[in-house]
Amino acid sequence: MPMNQSLKGKQYEPMSFEVTRDHVIRFADAIGEDRAIFRDADAAKGDGFAEEVTPPTFVTTMQIFASAQVVADQELGLDYSRVVHGEQAYEWHRAILVGDVLSAVPRIADIYAKGPNEFLVIEADIKDANGESVVLARSTLLSRGTARGES
């Protein structure tokens, strides 16, 4: 069954996320990242940052929470058992630092079909406490065999 095309542009509940030192260190440990700018404030300051920097892929943790609202939307009609991750992209405006309080409003940027498959594009403009965009996170999910007329 195809996804509900009328939901293109739908926005979901705002979410917030505080970037803590412990979370950044645990994330760095999980991905095997040992550079000092991710673990030590003095090293980060030596590279021109106010605090420790997060590894670039750290933002994925927030994107996953944002996407969860979309994929759980019953009105969308997404059969998650048919989903594979298609693409992840980020448009960076600045680095994420320990102490940042970030917010995002997830939205369905697009739903389109190619052959028997549908693609769901979820965006979240992640902003800091001042309302400035830090990064635009975009995730594309592929729903196998659900395009109209396919099974």
N, CA, C and O of each residue as an XYZ file, in Angstrom:
604
protein
N       0.842     -1.178      0.000
C       0.000      0.000      0.000
C       0.893      1.250      0.000
O       1.827      1.339      0.797
N       0.616      2.198     -0.874
C       1.451      3.410     -0.956
C       1.295      4.322      0.264
O       0.289      4.283      0.973
N       2.316      5.134      0.480
C       2.265      6.131      1.553
C       1.303      7.249      1.174
O       0.989      7.451      0.001
N       0.852      7.953      2.169
C      -0.108      9.050      2.010
C       0.612     10.300      1.499
O       1.262     11.013      2.263
N       0.486     10.550      0.198
C       1.141     11.698     -0.443
C       0.676     13.044      0.109
O       1.416     14.025      0.035
N      -0.516     13.106      0.653
C      -1.045     14.382      1.148
C      -0.280     14.880      2.375
O      -0.481     16.015      2.808
N       0.591     14.045      2.936
C       1.348     14.462      4.120
C       2.649     15.188      3.791
O       3.368     15.603      4.700
N       2.961     15.346      2.509
C       4.160     16.120      2.148
C       4.071     17.493      2.803
O       3.056     18.181      2.700
N       5.138     17.875      3.470
C       5.181     19.173      4.141
C       4.707     19.139      5.581
O       4.865     20.126      6.299
N       4.128     18.026      6.026
C       3.623     17.948      7.403
C       4.770     18.112      8.391
O       5.838     17.518      8.244
N       4.513     18.945      9.411
C       5.483     19.139     10.483
C       4.998     18.409     11.727
O       3.796     18.249     11.944
N       5.946     17.975     12.531
C       5.653     17.207     13.737
C       6.014     18.011     14.982
O       6.433     19.165     14.894
N       5.847     17.394     16.116
C       6.090     18.076     17.381
C       7.556     18.506     17.510
O       8.466     17.748     17.176
N       7.770     19.727     17.996
C       9.151     20.164     18.227
C       9.812     19.271     19.279
O       9.153     18.752     20.179
N      11.090     19.111     19.147
C      11.849     18.336     20.127
C      13.111     19.109     20.489
O      13.604     19.922     19.708
N      13.619     18.842     21.677
C      14.855     19.500     22.074
C      15.842     18.463     22.590
O      15.472     17.344     22.946
N      17.103     18.866     22.620
C      18.181     17.940     22.914
C      19.339     18.737     23.494
O      19.844     19.656     22.848
N      19.762     18.396     24.701
C      20.921     19.063     25.297
C      22.165     18.214     25.050
O      22.173     17.015     25.329
N      23.197     18.833     24.534
C      24.447     18.136     24.232
C      25.313     18.142     25.490
O      25.871     19.170     25.872
N      25.414     16.981     26.121
C      26.204     16.874     27.347
C      27.573     16.271     27.052
O      27.748     15.530     26.085
N      28.521     16.599     27.890
C      29.892     16.087     27.758
C      29.884     14.555     27.809
O      30.560     13.899     27.016
N      29.119     13.994     28.744
C      29.062     12.542     28.883
C      28.524     11.879     27.617
O      29.056     10.864     27.168
N      27.478     12.451     27.049
C      26.897     11.885     25.830
C      27.910     11.933     24.679
O      28.025     10.975     23.914
N      28.632     13.028     24.558
C      29.620     13.159     23.479
C      30.747     12.140     23.665
O      31.180     11.510     22.700
N      31.215     11.980     24.891
C      32.291     11.014     25.146
C      31.815      9.591     24.870
O      32.540      8.802     24.264
N      30.605      9.260     25.311
C      30.069      7.912     25.040
C      29.920      7.680     23.534
O      30.207      6.590     23.038
N      29.471      8.707     22.814
C      29.337      8.576     21.362
C      30.712      8.390     20.726
O      30.890      7.514     19.879
N      31.680      9.204     21.126
C      33.038      9.082     20.582
C      33.604      7.694     20.867
O      34.242      7.096     20.000
N      33.378      7.179     22.070
C      33.829      5.825     22.399
C      33.179      4.798     21.471
O      33.844      3.887     20.979
N      31.882      4.953     21.238
C      31.131      3.992     20.425
C      31.630      3.932     18.987
O      31.589      2.873     18.361
N      32.099      5.054     18.460
C      32.565      5.059     17.066
C      34.091      4.983     16.957
O      34.643      5.057     15.859
N      34.770      4.834     18.106
C      36.225      4.691     18.090
C      36.964      5.983     17.803
O      38.081      5.961     17.285
N      36.346      7.116     18.137
C      36.949      8.435     17.881
C      37.691      8.881     19.136
O      37.084      9.063     20.191
N      39.019      9.057     19.017
C      39.790      9.404     20.205
C      40.474     10.772     20.134
O      41.281     11.104     21.002
N      40.160     11.559     19.115
C      40.798     12.880     19.014
C      40.410     13.755     20.208
O      39.275     13.718     20.683
N      41.360     14.525     20.670
C      41.201     15.313     21.890
C      40.101     16.370     21.797
O      39.467     16.664     22.810
N      39.850     16.949     20.627
C      38.833     18.018     20.539
C      37.433     17.514     20.873
O      36.538     18.311     21.154
N      37.237     16.188     20.844
C      35.944     15.600     21.204
C      35.876     15.241     22.687
O      34.811     14.878     23.187
N      37.011     15.339     23.399
C      37.077     14.834     24.758
C      37.628     15.824     25.786
O      37.473     15.632     26.992
N      38.268     16.876     25.297
C      38.972     17.777     26.208
C      38.714     19.229     25.809
O      38.998     19.632     24.682
N      38.169     20.014     26.752
C      37.817     21.407     26.463
C      39.046     22.230     26.079
O      38.967     23.073     25.185
N      40.173     21.998     26.736
C      41.384     22.762     26.416
C      41.858     22.481     24.989
O      42.275     23.397     24.280
N      41.796     21.230     24.576
C      42.194     20.882     23.207
C      41.254     21.541     22.204
O      41.697     22.055     21.177
N      39.945     21.525     22.505
C      38.970     22.164     21.608
C      39.216     23.671     21.544
O      39.145     24.268     20.470
N      39.504     24.284     22.694
C      39.781     25.725     22.725
C      41.045     26.040     21.925
O      41.132     27.085     21.280
N      42.017     25.141     21.968
C      43.242     25.307     21.184
C      42.980     25.287     19.682
O      43.765     25.822     18.900
N      41.875     24.667     19.287
C      41.492     24.635     17.874
C      40.437     25.685     17.540
O      39.872     25.684     16.446
N      40.174     26.595     18.508
C      39.275     27.717     18.227
C      37.824     27.521     18.610
O      36.982     28.341     18.245
N      37.504     26.460     19.335
C      36.126     26.209     19.771
C      35.960     26.584     21.235
O      36.920     26.537     22.004
N      34.753     26.954     21.621
C      34.476     27.338     23.001
C      34.422     26.131     23.935
O      34.710     26.262     25.125
N      34.062     24.975     23.422
C      33.939     23.734     24.192
C      34.318     22.568     23.295
O      34.687     22.749     22.135
N      34.217     21.344     23.868
C      34.447     20.164     23.049
C      33.460     20.164     21.882
O      32.324     20.624     21.998
N      33.924     19.644     20.781
C      33.129     19.534     19.570
C      32.561     18.119     19.522
O      33.177     17.181     20.029
N      31.399     17.969     18.920
C      30.879     16.620     18.716
C      31.421     16.067     17.402
O      31.657     16.828     16.463
N      31.619     14.763     17.325
C      31.948     14.182     16.023
C      30.811     14.502     15.045
O      29.655     14.577     15.460
N      31.114     14.688     13.772
C      30.073     15.083     12.812
C      28.847     14.167     12.796
O      27.725     14.641     12.618
N      29.050     12.878     12.979
C      27.912     11.954     12.927
C      27.076     11.953     14.205
O      26.038     11.293     14.257
N      27.503     12.672     15.225
C      26.739     12.768     16.476
C      25.321     13.271     16.230
O      24.385     12.843     16.905
N      25.158     14.173     15.272
C      23.848     14.751     14.977
C      22.842     13.671     14.560
O      21.632     13.885     14.639
N      23.336     12.529     14.123
C      22.447     11.428     13.739
C      21.585     10.986     14.921
O      20.452     10.547     14.720
N      22.093     11.091     16.135
C      21.289     10.692     17.297
C      20.025     11.539     17.387
O      18.952     11.019     17.695
N      20.141     12.815     17.125
C      18.967     13.688     17.156
C      18.075     13.423     15.950
O      16.850     13.439     16.076
N      18.666     13.182     14.790
C      17.889     12.910     13.583
C      17.053     11.647     13.751
O      15.926     11.588     13.261
N      17.578     10.647     14.426
C      16.820      9.408     14.647
C      15.585      9.692     15.487
O      14.501      9.198     15.175
N      15.730     10.482     16.552
C      14.568     10.841     17.377
C      13.544     11.624     16.560
O      12.339     11.406     16.687
N      14.027     12.529     15.729
C      13.125     13.330     14.899
C      12.378     12.442     13.906
O      11.168     12.585     13.732
N      13.091     11.535     13.261
C      12.477     10.656     12.270
C      11.467      9.697     12.896
O      10.506      9.292     12.242
N      11.680      9.339     14.143
C      10.779      8.394     14.814
C       9.341      8.906     14.835
O       8.404      8.121     14.687
N       9.161     10.198     15.015
C       7.809     10.759     15.007
C       7.126     10.545     13.668
O       5.930     10.262     13.603
N       7.901     10.685     12.602
C       7.346     10.574     11.254
C       6.984      9.124     10.953
O       5.861      8.841     10.537
N       7.925      8.200     11.159
C       7.670      6.810     10.787
C       6.577      6.181     11.640
O       5.952      5.209     11.215
N       6.334      6.710     12.831
C       5.277      6.180     13.699
C       3.899      6.763     13.376
O       2.900      6.328     13.948
N       3.834      7.727     12.480
C       2.570      8.376     12.124
C       1.685      7.395     11.348
O       1.981      7.065     10.200
N       0.609      6.935     11.973
C      -0.295      5.960     11.344
C      -0.921      6.506     10.062
O      -1.206      5.752      9.132
N      -1.131      7.817     10.023
C      -1.733      8.448      8.847
C      -0.827      8.331      7.611
O      -1.310      8.343      6.479
N       0.485      8.218      7.837
C       1.439      8.103      6.735
C       1.282      6.776      5.990
O       1.422      6.720      4.769
N       0.992      5.720      6.733
C       0.817      4.418      6.103
C       2.116      3.733      5.732
O       2.144      2.933      4.796
N       3.178      4.025      6.433
C       4.476      3.414      6.158
C       4.547      2.040      6.821
O       4.342      1.914      8.028
N       4.838      1.020      6.028
C       5.054     -0.334      6.556
C       6.549     -0.456      6.836
O       7.341     -0.696      5.925
N       6.929     -0.290      8.109
C       8.338     -0.217      8.458
C       9.082     -1.527      8.170
O      10.308     -1.528      8.052
N       8.359     -2.625      8.058
C       9.017     -3.904      7.749
C       9.581     -3.907      6.327
O      10.380     -4.777      5.982
N       9.174     -2.949      5.508
C       9.652     -2.856      4.127
C      10.717     -1.767      3.946
O      11.152     -1.505      2.825
N      11.128     -1.142      5.034
C      12.003      0.036      4.957
C      13.481     -0.343      5.043
O      13.887     -1.179      5.850
N      14.262      0.297      4.192
C      15.717      0.286      4.312
C      16.187      1.745      4.285
O      15.542      2.608      3.691
N      17.298      1.992      4.926
C      17.850      3.345      4.955
C      18.486      3.637      3.608
O      19.335      2.880      3.136
N      18.073      4.740      2.990
C      18.574      5.066      1.663
C      19.720      6.048      1.662
O      20.708      5.857      0.952
N      19.595      7.118      2.468
C      20.605      8.168      2.412
C      20.507      9.046      3.659
O      19.435      9.205      4.243
N      21.628      9.602      4.045
C      21.699     10.559      5.150
C      22.555     11.719      4.653
O      23.644     11.504      4.119
N      22.070     12.944      4.826
C      22.840     14.104      4.375
C      22.697     15.233      5.386
O      21.677     15.356      6.064
N      23.728     16.047      5.471
C      23.724     17.180      6.391
C      24.240     18.425      5.685
O      25.206     18.367      4.924
N      23.586     19.546      5.947
C      24.070     20.853      5.499
C      24.483     21.614      6.759
O      23.640     22.093      7.517
N      25.784     21.712      6.963
C      26.332     22.294      8.192
C      26.436     23.811      8.116
O      26.800     24.376      7.084
N      26.102     24.467      9.250
C      26.289     25.911      9.392
C      27.352     26.214     10.438
O      28.041     27.231     10.356
N      27.482     25.333     11.416
C      28.550     25.420     12.417
C      28.646     24.090     13.152
O      27.757     23.244     13.054
N      29.739     23.921     13.889
C      29.937     22.698     14.666
C      28.980     22.675     15.857
O      28.556     23.722     16.347
N      28.650     21.481     16.310
C      27.863     21.299     17.533
C      28.845     21.147     18.680
O      29.816     20.395     18.594
N      28.576     21.878     19.760
C      29.477     21.901     20.914
C      28.797     21.360     22.158
O      27.573     21.398     22.280
N      29.611     20.852     23.088
C      29.102     20.481     24.404
C      28.445     21.718     25.006
O      29.004     22.814     24.957
N      27.261     21.534     25.573
C      26.521     22.638     26.171
C      25.452     23.214     25.267
O      24.569     23.929     25.740
N      25.509     22.918     23.974
C      24.450     23.388     23.073
C      23.112     22.779     23.482
O      23.025     21.602     23.829
N      22.083     23.603     23.433
C      20.713     23.118     23.584
C      20.078     23.296     22.214
O      19.870     24.413     21.740
N      19.779     22.170     21.597
C      19.312     22.168     20.213
C      17.823     21.852     20.149
O      17.281     21.174     21.021
N      17.179     22.347     19.115
C      15.764     22.044     18.896
C      15.549     21.778     17.413
O      16.319     22.217     16.559
N      14.484     21.048     17.138
C      14.159     20.733     15.746
C      12.675     20.451     15.624
O      12.028     19.995     16.567
N      12.152     20.732     14.446
C      10.780     20.380     14.089
C      10.890     19.457     12.876
O      11.143     19.924     11.765
N      10.701     18.149     13.080
C      10.782     17.238     11.945
C       9.647     17.487     10.961
O       8.547     17.876     11.352
N       9.925     17.260      9.683
C       8.881     17.417      8.669
C       9.125     16.465      7.519
O      10.254     16.056      7.245
N       8.023     16.119      6.847
C       8.129     15.299      5.646
C       8.449     16.243      4.490
O       7.612     17.049      4.084
N       9.659     16.135      3.970
C      10.088     17.007      2.876
C       9.583     16.493      1.532
O       9.296     17.281      0.630
N       9.474     15.159      1.398
C       9.012     14.616      0.124
C       8.620     13.160      0.289
O       9.105     12.462      1.180
N       7.741     12.724     -0.581
C       7.390     11.321     -0.767
C       7.292     11.134     -2.278
O       6.513     11.820     -2.940
N       8.070     10.220     -2.819
C       8.019     10.007     -4.264
C       8.295      8.542     -4.581
O       8.854      7.812     -3.762
N       7.897      8.126     -5.773
C       8.090      6.746     -6.206
C       9.094      6.681     -7.344
O       9.188      7.590     -8.169
N       9.840      5.589     -7.369
C      10.713      5.220     -8.485
C      10.523      3.730     -8.670
O      10.873      2.929     -7.803
N       9.965      3.373     -9.809
C       9.672      1.962    -10.041
C       8.726      1.443     -8.973
O       7.725      2.093     -8.669
N       9.022      0.285     -8.397
C       8.121     -0.290     -7.399
C       8.318      0.274     -5.987
O       7.584     -0.088     -5.067
N       9.300      1.152     -5.817
C       9.658      1.627     -4.481
C       9.230      3.065     -4.242
O       9.098      3.863     -5.170
N       9.015      3.370     -2.963
C       8.719      4.743     -2.561
C       9.863      5.259     -1.703
O      10.555      4.496     -1.028
N      10.042      6.565     -1.747
C      11.083      7.216     -0.968
C      10.440      8.251     -0.061
O       9.615      9.052     -0.501
N      10.822      8.227      1.200
C      10.334      9.170      2.202
C      11.521     10.020      2.645
O      12.503      9.497      3.173
N      11.430     11.324      2.429
C      12.510     12.240      2.805
C      12.061     13.027      4.029
O      11.064     13.749      3.993
N      12.817     12.874      5.114
C      12.514     13.546      6.377
C      13.605     14.574      6.642
O      14.794     14.258      6.586
N      13.195     15.807      6.930
C      14.153     16.869      7.248
C      13.912     17.391      8.652
O      12.791     17.384      9.160
N      14.992     17.841      9.260
C      14.910     18.527     10.545
C      15.959     19.641     10.523
O      17.157     19.378     10.427
N      15.489     20.890     10.614
C      16.405     22.031     10.717
C      16.747     22.162     12.193
O      15.931     22.627     12.988
N      17.942     21.757     12.550
C      18.366     21.739     13.947
C      18.960     23.092     14.291
O      19.921     23.552     13.674
N      18.351     23.723     15.306
C      18.723     25.095     15.678
C      19.250     25.146     17.102
O      18.955     24.282     17.928
N      20.043     26.188     17.368
C      20.558     26.381     18.722
C      19.573     27.199     19.552
O      18.499     27.562     19.074
N      19.945     27.484     20.792
C      19.059     28.201     21.718
C      18.723     29.609     21.231
O      17.724     30.182     21.664
N      19.532     30.174     20.342
C      19.265     31.501     19.784
C      18.397     31.444     18.530
O      18.102     32.476     17.927
N      17.987     30.230     18.137
C      17.163     30.078     16.943
C      17.956     30.059     15.649
O      17.381     30.100     14.562
N      19.281     29.996     15.764
C      20.146     29.960     14.581
C      20.297     28.518     14.101
O      20.486     27.605     14.904
N      20.212     28.326     12.801
C      20.364     26.985     12.232
C      21.799     26.500     12.411
O      22.751     27.199     12.064
N      21.937     25.308     12.952
C      23.237     24.672     13.128
C      23.487     23.690     11.989
O      24.569     23.649     11.404
N      22.459     22.900     11.691
C      22.587     21.899     10.629
C      21.194     21.507     10.136
O      20.260     21.362     10.925
N      21.075     21.340      8.839
C      19.853     20.781      8.264
C      20.137     19.304      8.040
O      21.005     18.938      7.248
N      19.389     18.456      8.754
C      19.568     17.010      8.653
C      18.488     16.436      7.741
O      17.307     16.753      7.879
N      18.910     15.594      6.816
C      17.969     15.011      5.851
C      18.211     13.499      5.789
O      19.333     13.039      5.575
N      17.139     12.751      5.982
C      17.213     11.299      5.935
C      16.234     10.798      4.880
O      15.087     11.243      4.831
N      16.685      9.873      4.038
C      15.817      9.292      3.026
C      15.652      7.809      3.317
O      16.626      7.061      3.407
N      14.396      7.402      3.462
C      14.062      6.003      3.694
C      13.417      5.443      2.439
O      12.625      6.120      1.783
N      13.753      4.219      2.113
C      13.205      3.546      0.933
C      12.209      2.490      1.410
O      12.547      1.640      2.234
N      11.002      2.547      0.899
C       9.971      1.556      1.211
C       9.846      0.620      0.007
O       9.355      1.013     -1.052
N      10.294     -0.611      0.185
C      10.407     -1.571     -0.910
C       9.038     -2.086     -1.374
O       8.275     -2.646     -0.587
N       8.743     -1.886     -2.657
C       7.583     -2.490     -3.282
C       6.234     -1.911     -2.905
O       5.218     -2.594     -3.036
N       6.196     -0.663     -2.437
C       4.915     -0.105     -1.990
C       4.369      0.971     -2.909
O       3.337      1.569     -2.601
N       5.025      1.234     -4.020
C       4.513      2.269     -4.937
C       3.162      1.827     -5.506
O       2.882      0.634     -5.625
N       2.356      2.790     -5.844
C       0.999      2.533     -6.364
C       1.049      1.525     -7.510
O       1.830      1.663     -8.451
N       0.200      0.518     -7.404
C       0.121     -0.484     -8.469
C       1.150     -1.592     -8.342
O       1.143     -2.528     -9.141
N       2.047     -1.507     -7.344
C       3.062     -2.542     -7.151
C       2.750     -3.317     -5.880
O       2.023     -2.829     -5.015
N       3.284     -4.499     -5.767
C       3.133     -5.273     -4.532
C       4.339     -6.124     -4.280
O       4.388     -6.845     -3.283
